[in-house]
């Protein structure tokens, strides 16, 4: 079964938003390009060793791998072009494939470590 075409493609067509990718790490010197993905951001709490709770935001962009000629890597920049986060630039902090043709990019607002 072609999960990417049968499931991910209709899902992207319905739920994806436009983004602009600045491929600073994956393609140094290359021009920014348009792409799309399913944006999600939700609060998350992490209990620390001393019992205090650290509150943060878990922000992700779900992408369909076949729509990207070069996959983004940690350090690339992604600017959201529509929706609640329109105009916000994030950097890719992590990525994980799902084995079915999709990938989740974990996004952060703060500057990546040098």
Order of alpha helices (4+ residues) and beta strands (2+ residues): alpha-beta-beta-beta-beta-beta-beta
